[in-house]
Amino acid sequence: MRLNQCFNFHDFRKLAQKRLPGPIFNYIDGGADDETTLRRNSDAFRECDLIPRVLTGVKDIDLSVEVMGQKLDLPVYLSPTALQRLFHHQGERAVAATAERFGTMFGVSSLGTVSMEEIARQYDTPQVYQFYFHKDRGLNRAMMERAKESNIEVMMLTVDSITGGNRERDLRTGFSIPFKLNLAGLWQFATKPAWGINYITHEKFSLPQLEAHIDMGSGSSSIGDYFTNMLDPSMNWKDVEEMVKFWDGQFCLKGIMSADDARRAVDIGCSGIVISNHGGRQLDGSRSSFDHLAEIVDAVGDKIDVIFDSGVQRGTHVLKALALGAKAVGLGRYYLYALAAAGQPGVERAMQLMVAEIERDMRLMGCSKISELNRHHIRFR
């Protein structure tokens, strides 16, 4: 299978699985516990039908949106994700370049593999910094100061990961950072020599947002262990309110799944929230993001920018979320599989296909602007 044979999410996933060692593919692909929430995130869209309108004149389609003070050419953005240079040596550079080409937002993670300073310096596109709240309060302040100095537009605090989810696929393969694999995991790497050659012939793997504060070489840790041991479970609303004041700009909470929490976010001065269950990787059995989107939009949609992610695989999924009231939609695994499959050309092809789907589906829906989508365009079964 080649890149030009990829036409949708499932094709990119198949090619990524072909090219990645099993432990790394399963890190992207897996969820928590029985992966019930992981599956439900995408299945939920099937219970919502689109209601098209006709004869509306849809020659020209405007996909632009404004969210958290950023003007984007598309209603989708590339969400911050961890460890990208494990999937392909270009990592965040490929994703940021693609975001710049398509005029949309891109996120750098605390667990990113390229520094936020380099990305901000080299790519002219709105940027988000995904922040994890560590037990080391000095580290927290230092990362926020670095983001300010880099002119990052949006601070995005992840609030659903104060302890690690039970990601059993990682436990079975021994996946960790740095690598310390069990025999089954080592065999998987041996069967994908091309990945290994690319990995060792390019720059050394690192976590530049953290390396000045955390010695990642002193021992190996699964991502779940990292969350549990390094992140601060005592984080509370007062801590976040202080961060909002210190940042003094666009501040977003990622991982909101309760209307009451959404209201609290408004009260402490946040400008955005991301309705997300971390892609089904934290609390298995939690409600899908799409199932809960309308309730949160109804509660706070007129007071704060409501952003949606988790489970998006199609342009029609994007339209359904927008019709329910989301201001923008984050893509995660959708572009990660494409990155793993082919680097920057893979991410660009994935975005080309997504944009083509959204434009085509907008015409079929009878809408020429994103703002025209509303709940009259959907029905739940």
C-alpha positions, 0 to 999 in steps of 0.5 A: 500500500502506498500514500497515493492509495490512501483516501480516508482515515482507515487507509492512513491507519493501515499504512501506519500499521504497516510502517511502524513497530507494533509498540509505537503503532499501539501507542497511537492506536490504543485507549484505556482499559477495554477501549469502550470510550475509544470506540464510542467516540467515533460510533456516536456520530452514526446516531446523528443524521444530516438534513441537507437543504437544496437550491441554496446557491453554493458555488462559493464555500467559505470554510473560515472560522474565528476561535480563541481570537485566531482567524483560521481558514478551516474549521479544523486544526491540528491538535497538540500530541506527544512524541511525534518524532517517534512516529516519523523523524520529521515530527512536529515540523511536518505537522506545523508546515502543513498547518501553515500551508492550510492556514489553520492552527497547530499545537505543541505539547509539553511532551513534544519532540521539537521545541516550541521556540523553533516551531514559533520561529519557523512557521507562521501559523496560529499556535497552541501550547498544550500544558500539563500541570507538573508537581514541580511548580517552578517547571510550570511557571518556566514553561508558561514564561517560555510560551510567552517569550515565543509569542504562542497565541493560545495556552491550552491546559490539559485537565483530564490527565492528573493521573495516567489512564490504564493503557494495557496495550503499552503495558503488554509491549513494554512501550516507554520513554526512553525505550525499554521494551520487553521481548515481544516489543523488541521483536516488533521493532526487528520486523520494521527495520526501515523505521529503525534506520530512520530513527537512528540516522536522524537527530536524537530523540528528546523532549525539549520542553522538559529536558531542562527540568526532568532527567528522562534518561535516568529511567524508563516510564510508560506514559501512564506512569509519567502522568501519575508520577510527574503531574500534580493531582492536587491541581484545582480551580484556584491553581488554574485561575492563577494561571489564567491571570498570569497568562493574560491572554487566550486560555483554554481548558482541554478535557472538559466533559461536564456542563458544571465544569464548563461554567466554572471555566467561564467564571475564572476567565477562560476564553475556550474549552475543548470537549474531549475525553483524551481520545478514550485514553484516560477514563474508559466508560466516560461519555463520548465527546459528541454525545455530550457536546450539545449539553455543554454548548447549551450551557456556555456556548454564548459565553466561551468558545466551545471546541470539540475533539475525540473520534473525528474521522470524516468531514461529515463528523466535523459538520455534525459537531459544528452544527451542534455548536462547536466553534472548531474541531481538533484532529489528532489520530487522523493526522498522526496516522498520516504522519507515521505513514509518510511524514509531511506528504502524508499529513498534507494528503490527509488534510487535502482529503479532509478539506475536500470532504468538508467542502463537498459536504457543505455544498451537499448540505446547502451551506456556503458558510460555516456559520450557516450550519445549525441544529436544523441540519441534524437529527438524532435517531 
